[in-house]
Amino acid sequence: MPALALSPVVDPVVDSRGPRIEAVETVQALQARIDALQRTRLDSRLMPTHEALADLLPDGGLREGATYALSPSSALVMALLVGPSQAGSWCGVVGMPEFGIEAAEAMGIDLDRLVLVPHPGDAWLTVTASIADALGIVVVRPGRAASDGAIAKLAGRLRERGSTLLVLGPWPQAEAMISLTESRWSGLGDGHGYLSEREVTITVSAKRGGRPRSGRVMMPDAELGIRRLDRDAAVTALRRVG
């Protein structure tokens, strides 16, 4: 972005408040222009997202340089990492010792591009910022609370590097809250067998407002890893009508 100069015009006829008011208005206009340019720049870059989840997100995918708040679910984390991982992005998971690599592989995540930091301790923010310099997408379960200044600094680092951050729990200025609810397992027979499939509802509430979007998803699916159910049902209904 080219440099922008501040040049408030001072009219000697007006009273002494004129230059101050014009300067404030100029700064506000400049900030609006910067925000618009930044939004355009970021909106044009989407992190690859699994097709079963992409249309639920505000921009049709995870934006590079953005942060998303998640409900505390390993399955939800894995589902969001599948797309970036299969597209070649390195993924990092910080502060989730329960994150299972076998389940991650079954969901479709490339383990060769996965970095795990199960126990970062009080250094969770430092660790997250450090690996975000090298990885395309980072998941973190925060430890103790971070200051507003530290959070703002991390946000700037993410935008600079183009890394996407997924945070388990609420997070200031998150682009959206992604929640997993209404979970139902299947696969058990009459006193035998094992749990093989899980049907869930994923709901996304965007920061920019609008009605929350929800989708019914099978994850894991015995064959595909992740499969969208409500969309499949709609397609089947349209085919029957046609």
Phi, psi and omega in degrees: 000130180294156180294142179246127182262143175265118181223071179296136180270127180256123178265117184293349182279327184283169182285181187294344180282342184304305181302322182293316180297316180295324179295317178297315179296323179293318178297318179297319178296320179296316180297319178297321180292318179297315180300318180295316179296318181294317180298317179298318182295317183284323182297337183277355182238111181247136173287134178307131182230142181304138185299336180288342184244339190304316185287351176278339184276151186304323183255010183081017180168174176280129181275139174293138179084000183254166179237140179232139177266137183236150168289150187289089182216121177297322180297319179295317177302311181299318180299323180283339179273342184302309182301306179301318182297314181292338178274357176106003180279145173280140182238142178236144179231120186242129174077024178233078181297340180277356182294114185268125182288330178293316177296322179297317179294319179296329179285340178118008180281136178281108183294338178290346180241029183241129179244126181246132173233085189294324187230077180282345181065215181289350182269019186301322182290319178296316179297316180299314180296323183292313183283339175294339176293335187245339185253152182283327182215135184230135175251138179217138166258109184298146173272239178291159185299145177256154179287159178300322180295319180293321178294317179296322179294319177296318179300318178295323179294320179297316180296320181294318183274342183076025180268147179258136182244131174246121184247128176281113183109176181295150182209133181300136175062026175294142180296327181198157171257124182248117186241147175245124181221178174050057182275138178215120180270154175215167179128339179283138175266205180280082179081013180211177179091191180212160180291123185237336183226149181225124179257127184224165171250129176249126181239134181240122176249116186274148178297325184282011176086195184090167182287135177302145179254136180231149177214146177265124188229141172264116178204115003279152171261139186302331184249319188259350183087302176222133180216134178276129185265312184295325179289321177298320180294322179294319179296318179297319179297319179295321179295323180292321178294319181291000000 
